[in-house]
Amino acid sequence: MRSLFYQLFLVINIVIAGAVYTAPVCAAPADSIVSISRGVMERLIGSRAQHIQLQVIPAPEEHDVYEISAHNGQLLVRGSSPSAICHGFYKYLQNACGSMVSWSGSHLPLPAKWPDHPKERAVSPYRYRYYLNVVTFGYTTPYWDWARWEKELDWMALHGINLALAPVASESIAARVWQQMGVKEADIQNFFTGPAYFPWHRMGNLNKWNGPFPATWPQDQLALQHYIINRMHQLGISPIAPAFAGFVPEGFQKLHPELPVKKLEWGGFPEGYNAYVLSPNTPFFEQIGRLFVQEWEKEFGKNTFYLSDSFNEMDVPVPKNDPEQKYRLLADYGQTIYRSVIAGNPDAVWVTQGWTFGYQHTFWDQRSLKAMLSKVPDDHMMIVDLGNEYPPYVWKIPALWKTHQGFYGKRWIYSYVPNFGGKTPYTGVLDLYASGSATALQTPGHGKLEGFGAAPEGLENNEVIYELLADMAWTNKPINLTRWLPAYCRSRYGGCPPKMVTAWQQLRQSCYNTFSPYPRFVWQLVKPDRRRVGKVDDNPAFFTAVQNFLACAPQLQQSDLYRNDAVELAALYLGLKADRYYKAALLADSLGQTAQRQTALDTSIRLLLATDSLLASHPTDRLQPWVALARAHGANEADKNYYEADAKRLITTWGGRQEDYAARLWSGLIRDYYVPRIRMYFSDKRAMLPQWEEQWVQKPGISTLQSYADPVRRARELVKEFSK
């Protein structure tokens, strides 16, 4: 249980937050901007931050700017906002000191005297630098505490973010609205999912699953959100708050059986877990929308951006055989959703994800999307063109912003979804990330392209991508990766010997030249006939890249980030080798070759257990932190066990048709879940697998393990042993 002191500490800081967070960021005095920027630096480098000169300069045409210079040991950082100043400081650390700050740790070899640096000025071509995905709040952050959020917000400032999703405590606000609408307390409680599943509840995909949550959860999250919103405003990061999207509790539908309410279907869940969506044509839509905005602002203060997605991956209830009526109804839908947002705040901007316009591109043709946007003022809407990897690599269609002519005068953000489900294999197309947004800026007809960003489903993976995207947010030209990657290595590892250059060239042509949203190993799926089997890249160049990377250990192993990446790359290498033996075991099993099956299976399991031991020394690729964060929210043992089961379920059985979707290459998960599951599959108890999986989810605890004393040396030994 959290201490009384901690609870009082929360209350005091909430009061302090209430005194400052409502002030508009643009009106913050220069000394406040300097103070909050210095605070980020102090948390990173300690007292040395006190001796850095910081100055505030105007933003040209509302586009952030930073300037950095250093002479005779005096470092000067100037910027137009806290995020601009912090990012300028971070670029100095990278360029002049060979430093990096990442989720898996930091490389900060700071010299006693700040190195000289010529004056450098950068102006972002975007007003907004966007971050986070609706489902990040399930696949990564659902159980984060303030300490973890503070670290992330500092990371965001250092990487120049100034616009981010902020849905924490949405359920607490929603509960107040439903109480005012007359819904019974029991019906409200039964409406919500478990915390790890809130994103899909908020998007109207899922109700009740893994709920109800413990009684202490709402106040816990309200307190946490006050901290988050307060710090976001201080840092100049505009929060995107949740708005009403039409999804109502079953209890509300029972109160108003006369209302047109559609029962939705999603994900293969039984009917009882599906959501109800209210038709925007009813006056209740605007009334409820007004309450959502008002209650949020009553708790957290005035806001501008509000997210509402009523059609995400769902069919819009319009006639299919009457195009003209379809277009009229779509126009009414757009107008009603917009009105429901501004009813609570006339100055609000409706933010919507453009994902569904590509996901259902046959429905959302030009005329259909034009119709939906037609009655919404251009300046009161922002479209996040979410995943620009998908049109060329998955849907095989032109870019959405091209098809829809820069979104017909609406403000929009060019974004990527570099990760799905928090999966850990290396994947993505570096060449696209280094050029796509710049190409959009330079293409006539891009419309009101005001933002750029990343919307990963899960964080703490593929860190090179986010360093690259942070740099792309401050240029209107493509980045030359041949020059950029060696500089990245020098900042991350403290050096870039020839074999490291070769290793990254090979990674760039293998795993980082492929976009698979569902990369998983076959052994994670037990059998290869599951839905959405994505391939972990097994290009021969990847295996050679890992060998070259590990060959740099004598020069670079003093760097924590080199050791972490060496362990992670070796784990992926061994995971792929284990997959080869596992597939051989499956084939032998299908042919009734018992001896061959057992030999291949034993080798596969040996590789997996070695991989688990390697990852035990990695700071993020472990089950233990995930479970510990979840359990920390429990006020008693029963609540702790509930939260642990909720967290474990999401990354394993998930629910519905999503089993193994969020598969991770994590220590603890391999030895406690995947290996026993594999063994059961190849036994006479195969039919009992679903029961065993549920028992594992519900059983608290993780087995203990002694990690390797020198994981990099062991990684090199294992890779050499299985290199053929």
N, C-alpha and C positions, 0 to 999 in steps of 0.2 A: 504494500500500500504506500502511496506517496505520502511524504511527511507533511505535517501541519505547516511547517516552515515553507515548504515548496508551494502549498496551496495559497498561503498568504502572499508569497512572492508573486504568484500569478495575479492575484487580485490587485496588488499594488501596481504592477506593470500595466494591467488593463486600464486602470484609472489614468496612469501617465499616458498610455496610448490614446485614450479618448480625448486628451487635451491637445494632441498634435496631429493625429492622422487625417483630420478633415481638411487641413490646409492644402490648397492646390499645389502640386509640385512646382509649377512654373512660378509661383509667388514666393517660394522659399528664399529667404535671404542668403547672401553669399556665404556668410559665416556658418550657416546651418549646412549648406552643401559641402563646404570644406570639412566640417566636423564629422558628418556621417561618412564621407569618403575616407577620412583618416581612420575612422573606426574600423572599416573593412581592412585597411592596410595593417593596422595594429594587430588585429586578430590573425593576420597572416605572418607578419615579420616582427611583431613585438615593438619595443620602444624606438627602434630605428625610424619608424613611421613619423615620429615627432619631428624629425629633422628634414623631412621632405617639404619643399615649398609647394603649396597648392594654391591655385587661383581659379576664379570663375570667369569665364569669357562668354559673350553672347553666342547663341546658336543661329547660324545663318538660315533664315527662312524655316525655322523650326526643325532643322536637321542637326543633330548633335555633332559636336566637334571636340577633338582633343589635340593638345600640343604637348610634346615631350622634348626635353633637352637636359643635358648634364655637362657641367664644366667645373674642373678643379674640385671634384667631390661634391658639388652642389647639384642636386636633382630638382628640377622644376617640372611640375605636371599641371597643365591648365586644361579646363574642360567646361562644357556648358551645362553639365548635370552630374550627379554622383556616378551614374553608370558610365558616362563618358570619361570622367576623371579616373575612375577605377580601371576602366579598360585601357586608357592611355598608360597608366602605371603598369598594368599587366604586360602591355606590349614592350615597355622599357625592360621589364624583368626578362622577358623572352629574348629580346634582341641584344641587350647589353650584358646580361648576366647569365644567359643560358638556363633559364628557369621555366618551370611549368607547374600549374595547379590543376589537379584532376580529381575525379571521384576516388580513384584508387591510391591517392597520395600526392605528394608534392616533391618536386626537385628544386631546391632553393639554395644553391651554392653561392650565397651572397658574399662578395668581397668586402673587406673592411672599408674601402672607399668606393663610392659610386663611380663606375666607369664613365668616361666622357661619352657623350652621344650628341650628334648634330641635331639641330632643331628639326622635328618631324611633326607635320600637321596632317590630320585626317578628318574628313567630313563624311559622315554616313550618307549614302544616297537615299536612305529610307528614314521616314519619321519614326517608324516602329520596328523594333527588333524583337520578334515574337518567340515564345517558348512554352512548351508543355502540350500535352494531349489530354483529352478527357479521360482516357483510360490509364494514363500514367498514375492517376490517383487510385488505381487498383493494383497495377502490376509493379509499382515501386513504392509509392508514398503512403499507403493507407494507414500505416502504423508509425509513421515518423513522429518524433517528439520535437520540441522546440530546438534542442541542440542540433538535431539533424537538419531541421529547416533553416536555422541560422547559417549553417555551413553551406547549404544549397543557395540561399539568397546571396551570400558572399560570392559564391561561384558565379551566379547569374550576373552580379555587378561587374566582376572581373572580366566576364565574357561579353559585356556590353548590352545585356538584355534590358529592355524598358517596357515590355508588354507581356503579361503572363496570365495564364488561367489561375483562378483562385476559388475553387469550389468547396474547400474545406468547410465543414459545419453546415452544408446545404440542407441536410436532413433536419437540423435543429430549426432552421428558418421555415422549412416546408411544414413541419409539425405545427408551428404557430398559425400558419395560413389555414391548414386543414381544421384546426380547432375553431378558428373564426368562421369557417364555412359549415360548422355543425357536425363534422365527422367525429364519431365516438373515439375515445382514447384507445380502446382495444383495436379498432380498425386502423388507426394511424400506426400503432406499433407493428401490426401485422403487415403493413404496407411495405416497410423497408427491408432491404436485404442485410446480410452481414457486411461489415465495413469494407472488406476486400472486393466486394461486388457492387459498391455504390455507383461506379461509372455506368454500369449497364442498367441500373435502376434509374439513374438520372436521364439516360437516353431513351427510356421507355421500353427497354428490351426485357426487363426482368423485375418481378416483385417477389418478396418473401424469402427468396433463396438464402439459406443459412442465417435467417433472422429468427426472432428479433434479437437485437444487440442488448447488452447489459444496460441497466438504468443509468449508470454513471457516464456513459459515452457522450451524450449531448453536451453536457457542461464542459467536459474535457475538451471537446472539439471547439466549442465557442471560445474558450480561453486561448487555445492554440491559434485559432484564426485571428484573434485580436493581435497577437504577436506578429503573425505573418503579414496582415494588412498594414499594420503600423510600420513595419520595417520596409515593406514594398513602397509605401508612400515616401518614406524618408529617402530611399535609394532612387527615387524617380521612376519606379516601375509601376505602370498602370495596371491594376488588377482587372481581369475580366470575370465578373461575377455571374452566378447562375440566374437565369430568368425562367419563367414558366414556359414549358414547351407543349403543354396540353395533356400530360399524363396524370391521371387522377386515381385515388384509391378506390378500391371496390366499394368501400363504405360510402363514398360520395355518389357513386353510380346508384347505389341502393336508395339513397336519399332523394335522388332525382331520376326516377326510371323513365321519365318522359323525354330526357335529353338524348340527342344522338351521340352515342358513345360506341366506338369501335373496339372490339377485342383484337389485340395484336398477337402475332406468333413470331417467335424468335428462338433460334439456337437448339431446337429439339427438346425443349422443356415441356413437361406436362401442362395442361391447360391452366391449372391452378396457379402457376407461376407467371403467366403471361400478363401483360399490362393492358390498361384501358386508356384510350386516347379520346379526349373531348373534341368535338367538332369546333373549329374556330368560329363557325357561324352563330354560336350561341353567345349571348351577352355575358355568361359566366366566364368565358375565356378572358375577356378584358378585365373583369372584376378580379379574378384570381391572379392574373398577370400583374395588376397594379399592387395587390397585396404582397406578392413575392418581392417586388422591387422595394416597396415601402418598408417591409419588415427587415430586409437586408440592410437598407440604409439607416434604419432606426438603430440597428445593432452595430454596424461597422462604419457608418458615415457616408457622405455623398460619394457617388461613383459615376462613371461615364459609360463603360463598356459592359454589355450584358449579353451572355450567350444563350441562344435559344435554337434548338434543332428539333423540329417536330417531325422531320421526314428522314432521319438518318437510317439508311439501309432498309427503309420500309416503303411499301406501296402507298401512294397518295390516293385517298378515296375520291377519285374523279371518274366521270364516265369515259370509257375508252372508245365508244363508237360515236361520240359527239364532240369533235375537236373544239368547236367554238365554245361550248359549255365548259369544256375542260379548261380553256384558257381563262374564261371569266372566273371560274372557281379558284384557279391558281392565283389570280390577281387578288381575289378576296382573302385567300389564305395569307398571302404576304402582308396585305394591309392589316388584317386582324392581329397577326403576331406582332407586327411593328407597333400597333396601337396598344397592345397589352404591355409592351415594354415602356413606352413613353407615358402611359397612364400613371405610372409610378414616378417617372422622372422625365419631364419634357425635353431635357437636354441629352438623354441617353442615346447611345449608339447600339443598334442591334447587331451583334456579331453572330454569324452562322458559319458552320464548316461547309466547305465546298466539296467534301469527300463524296457525298451521296450523288452529286451531279456527274461524277465520273463512274462511281460504283453502279449507278443505274442510268448510264448515258443514253440508252435507247429511249428511255422515258423523257429525260431532261434534254430535249433538243433545243435549238436556239429559241424558237417561239415560246416553248413552255417556260424556260427560265426567264425570258424577257417578261412574260406575263406575271410571274410571281413577284418580280422585282418592280413592276411598273408603278405601283401605288406607294412605294417607299421612297422618301426623299434620299437623294444620293449621299448626302453628307451624314445621314443618320443610319448608315448601314456599312458593315465591314465584312467582307467575305474572306475566309481563310482558305486559300487554295491548298489544301492540306498536304497531299502526297504527290509531289511532282515526279517521283520515281514511277508511279503506277501507270500513267498513260503510255510511256514508251516500252516499259518492261513487262507489264502484266496485262493491261487492257488492250494494248496494241492500237491505240487511237492517238490523234493529235493532242497536244497539251490543251487542257481545259480552258486556260486563259486565252489561247488562240481561237479555239472553237467558239468561245463566247465573247470574243471581241473585247477583251479586257474587262469583262463582266459589266458591260453596258452602262458605264458611267459610275458604277458603285466603287467605293474604296475597297482595295483588296490587298492581301498578303501572299507573297510567294513562299511556299513552305515545303518541307520534306517530312516523311515519316521514316527515319532511318532504322527504326527497330519495331518489332511486333512482339508483344507478349513478354518483353524482358528477356528474350532469348540471348544467349551469350556467344554463339559462334560469330566469327568475323564475317561481315557481309556488307555490301553497299557498292556503289559505283563512284569512286573518288573523282573520276573525270567529270561526271555529271555535277557533283557537288561543287567542283571547282569552276564551273562555267554556266550552269543553267540559269541562275538568277541574273547574272550579268548579261546573258543573251536576251532575257526577257526585257531588261532595262533598255537595251539598245535596239529593240525591235519596235518599229512604228505600230501603233495600235495597242500598246500595252495598257492604255487607260490610266486609271488612278492607282497605279502600283505604289502603295505607300509603305509596305512593310516586307520584311524577310525574316524567316525563322525556321525553327525545327520543332516538330511535334512527335517525338519518339513515344511509343507506347510504354517502353521501359527504359530506365536510366542505368548508369553504372556498367556500361559496355561500349565497345567500339569507340574508344575515346578520341582516336585520331579524327573521326568525322566531325565531332563537335568543335575541336580546335580549328578545323578548316572552315566550318560554317561561321564561326565567330569572326574569322578574318574576312569572309565573303560579305558580311554585313557592313563592311566599311570600304567597299570598292565597287565600282561599276564596270570593272574589267575582269576577265577570267584570271585565275591564279595559275601560274606555271608550276606544276607539281614537281617537275624535275629539280627545280630550285627549292621549292617549299618543303618537300619531304626531308632532305638533309638538315634544313634549319629546324624542322620539327624534332628530329632525332637529337640534335645538339641541345635543344631546350629540354627535352624529356629525359635524355640519358647522360648528358654531359659530353657527348662525342658522337661522331658518325664515321667510324672506320670503313674502309672499302667494302667489307662484307656486309655491313649494315646497309650501305647504299644498294648493294645487290639484293639484299633481303627485301627491302621495300619496293624495289622494282618488280620483284617476283610476287610480292603480296598484291601490288597494284594490278598485275596482269592475271591474278588468280582470284582469291576471295574478295578483293576489293575491286573486282571488275564484274561482279555478278550481283543481281538483286533478287534474293529469294525471301519473301516475307515470312516464310515458315521453315527456316533451316533447323532441322532436327536429325539426330542420329536414329537409325533403325532400332538400335537397342533401347532407346528411350520410348519407342512406341510398342515394344515387345514383338509385334508382328508388322510386316510391311504393308498391310492392306488397310491401314487407317485412312480417314479422310485428311486431305490437305497435307500430305507428306511432303515436306520441303527438304531439299538436299543441302547438307553441309558441303561446302565446296571441297572437292577432292582432286582438283587440278594438280598434276604432278609438280607444277611450279610452286604450289603451296608447301609441299613437303620439303622441297629444296630451300625455300625461303626460311622455314623454321630452322633447318640445319645451319644456314648462314647466320641467322639471328643469334643462335646459341653459340656459334663460334666466336662471337664478340664478347663473350663473358670475361675473358682475362682483362680486357680494357675497360669494360663498363659495369661490372657487377657491383661496384660500390654504390651505384645508383639504385635506390629503392624501386623506382619506376621501371628500370631495366629488368630487375629481378622479377617484379610483378608480371611484366609482359612476357618474359622468358618462360615463366611458369604457365601462364595462360596459353601461350602458343604451343608449348609442349603438350599441355592438356588436350588441346584441339587435335594435335597431331596423333596422340595416343588414342583419343576418342575415335578418330577415323580408322586407325589400325584395328581397334576393337570392333568397329563396325564390319570390317572385312571378315574377321573371324566369326562374328555373330551371324552374318549372312550365310557363311559357309555352314554354320551349325543349323540354321533354318533349312537350308537345302538338304543337308544330310538327314535331318529329321523327317522331311517330306518324303525322302527316298527309303526311309527305314534303316539307315546306316548308323546304328547306335554307337559304335566305337568312334567313327569319324566325327559324329555329332559331339560326343563328349570331349574329344580332344580339342576341337575348335571352340567349344563353349568354355572350357577351362582356360584356354589362352585369352579369350575375350574378357572373361571375368578377372583374370590376373591383371590385364591391362587397365581395366576399369578401377580396380582397387588401388593400383599404383597412381592412376590419375587422381583419385580421391585424396590420396596422401599428399600428392603434389599441391593440390589446390587448398589443402588445410593451412598453408602459409600465405594464401592470397587474401588481401584485405576485404574484398567484396564477394568473391566467388565461393561463398560458403552459406550453408543453411542456417548456421547458428545466429548470425546477426538478424536475419529475417524473423526468426522465431523469437529472439530476445526482445526485439522492438514490439512485436505483437503482445507478448506476455506482460510487458511493462505497463500496459493500459489496464490490466485487471486489478480490481480492488480486493479480490479474494482469489483463492485457488480455482474455484469453479469458473470465474470470469477469465482468469489467465488461460485455463484450458480451452475455453470457448474461442478466445482470440487466436490461440496457437492453431487450433483446428481450422479456423477460417483462413488463416494465412497459408497453411499447408495445402488445403484443398485447391486454392487458386492455382498453385504451381504444379499440380499433379492431375487429379481427376476433374477439376474445374466444375463440370456439370453439363447436362445436355449433350450436345455433340462436340463440345470443346475439349474433351479429354486430351491431355498432353500438349495443349496449345502453348502453354507458358513454360515449356520444358527448359530447364537450365542446367548447365554443366557446373554443378556446385559440389564442393566437398560436403559430406553429410547426406546430401540427397542421393548421391551415387551409391554409397555403401549401405544406407538404411532403406532406400526405396527401390532404386533401379536394379541393383544386383539381386536382392531377395525376390523381387518381382520376376526377374529373368529366370531365376532358379525354380520358382513355382511354375512358371510357364512350361518349363521342360521337365515337369514331374507329373505324377498321376493326380495332382491337385489343381491342374490347370483350370478346371471349371469353377474353382473357388476364388479365382483372382479378384473379381469385383468385391467380394466380402473382405478379402485381405487388404485391398486398397483402402476401403472405408475404415477398417480397423487401424491402419497406419495413420490415416488422417486424424482419427479421434484419439489415438494414444499419444500422450504428451512425452516429450523428451527426444534427445538426440544421443546416439552412442558416442563415446569418447574415442579419441584417436591421437596417437603420438605422431606428429608431423616429422618430415625429414629434417635433420639438423642442417643440411645444406641442400635445399630444394633445387637450386640451379644446377649443381653438380649432378644430382640424381636425375634431373630432367635431361641433361646431356647424355648420361649413361643409358637411359631408357630409349631415347630417340635413336642413339647409335645402335642399340640392340635390335630395334624393330625397323631399321632403315631399309631393309630389303623386302 
